[in-house]
Amino acid sequence: MDLNNPFEIIRWPWQNNPALFNRAPCVEAGPAQIISQLDTLDLDGAATDDGVPTNPGSLTITWSMVSGPGDVLFGDANAATTTANFNSGGIYELRLTANDGELVSSADVTVTVIIPCEGDFSGDGDVDDADLAVFAADFGRTDCSGDCEGDFIGDGDVDGSDFAVFAADFGRTDCP
C-alpha cells in the first residue's frame, strides 16, 4: 500500500531497486579436435553472461589443462578464442572457465595430439616397406642439399643417424 495514496495497491514489492538474479555464465569450449604435434591448435571458445553482478561487471575467462601427457602453451589463456601448442603427443582435456565475480561455469574439450611420422614418404598414413624403398634409394648419399628425403638430421647426408630416426617410426600406422 502506498502511504501517500491509500487506495493504490502496489503489487511489485521492490519499487525502486529490484533485486537482480544472477545466472551462471554460459560457456562453450568447442568440438573435439585431432592435430599433429607440429601444428598450432586454434581454440574457438565462447562465454556469455547476464551482466549480474554489476560489480566487477566483467567476465573473467581462463583456459587451462585438466589432463594430458605433456605441457600446453596457450597463446592467451585469458581469451575465449586463442591458440595452443603441445610438447608431446597424446590425449589432452582442456577447460574454458568463465567467472562473473560470483558464479563460475566451465566447459571441456578433448584434443588428440598425434606425433608426426618421420619417413611416411608416400603420405599414406603409415611407415612401411614402400617408404623403406624410398629411404634405401637415398641411403649413402653425401651430396644432399635439401633434395634427399631421408636426411632427417639435416646434416647433408643419409647415413646411420638418419636410419635411426626412420627405424623409430617404422611400422607406425597412425601418421597424420
C-alpha positions in Angstrom: 0.0 0.0 0.0 1.2 3.5 -0.9 1.1 5.7 2.2 0.5 8.8 0.0 -2.4 7.1 -1.7 -4.1 4.6 0.5 -6.4 3.5 -2.4 -3.5 2.3 -4.6 -2.3 -1.2 -4.2 1.3 -1.9 -5.0 1.8 -5.3 -6.5 5.6 -5.1 -7.1 7.3 -5.4 -3.7 10.6 -3.9 -4.9 9.7 -0.4 -6.0 13.0 1.2 -6.8 15.9 -1.3 -6.9 14.6 -4.8 -7.6 17.0 -7.5 -6.5 18.8 -8.8 -9.6 19.0 -12.5 -10.1 22.4 -13.8 -11.2 22.7 -16.7 -13.6 26.0 -18.6 -14.1 27.9 -17.7 -17.3 27.2 -19.9 -20.3 30.5 -21.5 -21.6 31.3 -23.5 -24.8 34.8 -24.9 -25.4 34.3 -26.1 -28.9 34.3 -29.5 -30.6 36.9 -32.3 -30.0 39.9 -31.9 -32.3 42.8 -34.0 -33.7 46.0 -32.3 -34.7 49.6 -33.0 -35.4 52.1 -32.1 -32.7 53.8 -29.8 -35.1 50.6 -27.8 -35.7 49.2 -24.9 -33.6 45.6 -25.6 -32.4 43.0 -22.9 -32.8 40.7 -22.8 -29.8 37.4 -21.2 -30.6 35.6 -21.0 -27.2 32.8 -18.7 -26.2 31.4 -17.3 -22.9 28.4 -15.1 -22.3 26.9 -13.7 -19.1 23.8 -11.9 -17.9 25.8 -8.9 -16.6 25.0 -9.7 -12.9 26.6 -8.9 -10.6 27.4 -5.4 -11.8 30.5 -5.3 -9.6 33.0 -6.3 -11.0 30.9 -6.1 -14.2 33.1 -8.1 -16.4 33.6 -11.8 -17.2 36.9 -13.4 -16.4 37.9 -16.1 -18.9 40.6 -18.7 -18.4 41.9 -21.7 -20.4 43.6 -24.5 -18.5 44.8 -28.1 -19.0 42.7 -30.6 -17.0 44.8 -33.6 -18.1 47.3 -34.7 -20.6 50.7 -36.3 -21.0 52.7 -33.1 -21.6 52.5 -29.4 -21.3 50.2 -26.9 -23.1 51.2 -23.4 -24.0 48.2 -21.1 -24.6 48.6 -18.1 -26.9 46.4 -16.0 -24.5 45.0 -18.1 -21.7 42.5 -15.3 -20.8 40.8 -15.1 -24.2 38.0 -17.3 -25.4 39.5 -17.5 -28.9 43.2 -18.4 -28.7 45.8 -20.9 -29.8 47.5 -23.8 -28.0 50.8 -25.7 -28.7 51.6 -29.1 -27.2 55.1 -30.5 -26.3 54.1 -34.2 -26.7 51.5 -36.4 -28.3 48.5 -38.0 -26.5 45.0 -37.1 -25.4 44.5 -33.8 -23.6 41.5 -32.4 -21.8 41.4 -28.6 -21.9 38.9 -26.4 -19.9 37.5 -23.0 -20.6 36.3 -21.4 -17.3 34.2 -18.2 -17.0 33.8 -16.3 -13.7 31.3 -13.4 -13.4 32.6 -12.5 -9.9 30.0 -14.6 -8.1 29.3 -17.7 -10.2 31.7 -19.9 -12.2 31.0 -22.2 -15.2 33.3 -24.3 -17.4 33.3 -26.5 -20.4 35.9 -29.0 -21.6 37.2 -30.0 -25.0 39.2 -33.1 -25.9 42.3 -32.7 -28.1 44.2 -35.6 -29.6 47.7 -34.7 -30.5 49.5 -37.1 -32.9 53.2 -37.3 -33.1 54.3 -36.8 -36.7 56.0 -39.7 -38.5 59.4 -39.3 -40.0 59.6 -41.3 -43.1 56.0 -41.5 -44.4 57.2 -40.5 -47.8 54.2 -41.9 -49.7 51.8 -39.9 -47.5 49.5 -42.9 -46.9 49.5 -42.7 -43.1 52.0 -45.4 -42.3 55.7 -46.1 -42.4 56.1 -49.4 -44.3 58.1 -51.2 -47.0 57.2 -48.7 -49.7 58.7 -45.9 -47.6 61.8 -48.1 -46.8 62.4 -48.4 -50.6 62.4 -44.5 -50.9 64.8 -44.2 -47.9 67.1 -47.0 -49.2 67.4 -45.2 -52.6 68.9 -42.2 -50.7 70.9 -44.1 -48.2 74.6 -43.4 -48.5 74.2 -40.1 -50.3 76.6 -37.4 -49.1 75.6 -34.7 -51.6 72.2 -33.7 -50.1 71.3 -30.1 -50.4 67.7 -30.3 -49.4 66.8 -32.9 -52.1 67.3 -36.1 -50.0 64.1 -37.3 -48.4 66.0 -39.4 -45.9 68.2 -36.7 -44.5 66.1 -36.4 -41.3 69.0 -34.9 -39.3 69.6 -32.2 -41.9 73.4 -32.7 -42.0 73.7 -33.1 -45.8 73.9 -36.9 -46.0 71.7 -40.0 -45.5 73.5 -42.3 -43.0 73.1 -44.4 -39.9 71.9 -41.4 -37.8 69.1 -40.8 -40.3 68.3 -44.5 -40.3 67.8 -44.5 -36.5 65.2 -41.8 -36.9 63.4 -43.7 -39.7 63.6 -47.0 -37.8 61.9 -45.5 -34.7 58.8 -44.9 -36.8 58.9 -48.0 -39.0 55.6 -49.9 -38.6 53.6 -46.9 -37.4 50.1 -46.8 -38.9 48.9 -43.6 -37.2 50.8 -40.9 -39.2 48.9 -37.6 -39.5 
